[in-house]
Amino acid sequence: MSYATLMVYVNVDRVSKAIVGVAAELADKFSAKLIGLSALAIVPPVVAEGVVIADHGSEFEIAQMKTMLVEARDKFRAAAGA
């Protein structure tokens, strides 16, 4: 039996080498490609009495999120190996 793709959730704050390692072993066993999935939520603006308070989702925060996701990707790739 084989699978085309195996997907595993990767926590951005702490990439688990053990979980990714097991997923990589299973991907090898079933001749599958391994995909790591992760996400961060952008907090929507708050509307109070007709006034929109856009306190979240600034360009700086989005850039920080992208950096965190890139770091998680790099840790995932290192933990998954070849």
QUIJOTA-V285757 format. One record per residue. N is the residue number from 1. SS is DSSP state (helix for helix, strand for strand, loop for the rest). OMEGA is omega in radians with two decimals (NA if undefined). D_CENTER is the distance of its C-alpha to the mean C-alpha in whole Angstrom. Layout:
# QUIJOTA-V285757
N,SS,OMEGA,D_CENTER
N,SS,OMEGA,D_CENTER
This chain:
# QUIJOTA-V285757
1,loop,3.08,28
2,loop,3.08,25
3,loop,3.12,22
4,loop,-3.04,20
5,strand,3.02,17
6,strand,-3.10,15
7,strand,3.14,11
8,strand,3.10,9
9,strand,3.11,7
10,loop,3.11,5
11,loop,-3.08,6
12,loop,-3.08,5
13,loop,-3.10,9
14,loop,3.13,10
15,loop,-3.11,9
16,loop,3.12,12
17,helix,-3.12,14
18,helix,-3.12,16
19,helix,3.13,14
20,helix,3.12,12
21,helix,3.10,16
22,helix,3.12,17
23,helix,3.12,15
24,helix,3.10,16
25,helix,3.12,20
26,helix,3.11,19
27,helix,3.09,18
28,helix,-3.10,21
29,helix,-3.08,24
30,loop,3.13,23
31,loop,-3.07,23
32,loop,2.97,19
33,strand,-3.13,17
34,strand,3.12,13
35,strand,3.03,10
36,strand,-3.11,7
37,strand,3.12,5
38,loop,3.14,2
39,loop,3.00,5
40,loop,-3.10,7
41,loop,3.00,11
42,loop,-3.12,14
43,loop,-3.11,17
44,loop,3.11,20
45,loop,3.14,23
46,strand,3.07,26
47,strand,3.14,29
48,strand,3.12,32
49,loop,3.09,36
50,loop,3.14,35
51,strand,3.12,33
52,strand,3.11,30
53,strand,-3.11,28
54,loop,-3.08,25
55,loop,-3.05,24
56,loop,3.06,20
57,loop,3.11,18
58,loop,3.14,20
59,helix,3.12,19
60,helix,3.13,19
61,helix,3.11,16
62,helix,3.09,14
63,helix,3.08,15
64,helix,3.13,14
65,helix,3.12,10
66,helix,3.11,10
67,helix,3.12,11
68,helix,3.14,9
69,helix,3.10,6
70,helix,3.11,9
71,helix,3.10,10
72,helix,3.10,6
73,helix,-3.13,7
74,helix,3.11,11
75,helix,3.10,11
76,helix,-3.13,9
77,helix,3.12,12
78,helix,-3.13,14
79,helix,-3.11,14
80,helix,-3.11,14
81,loop,-3.09,17
82,loop,NA,19
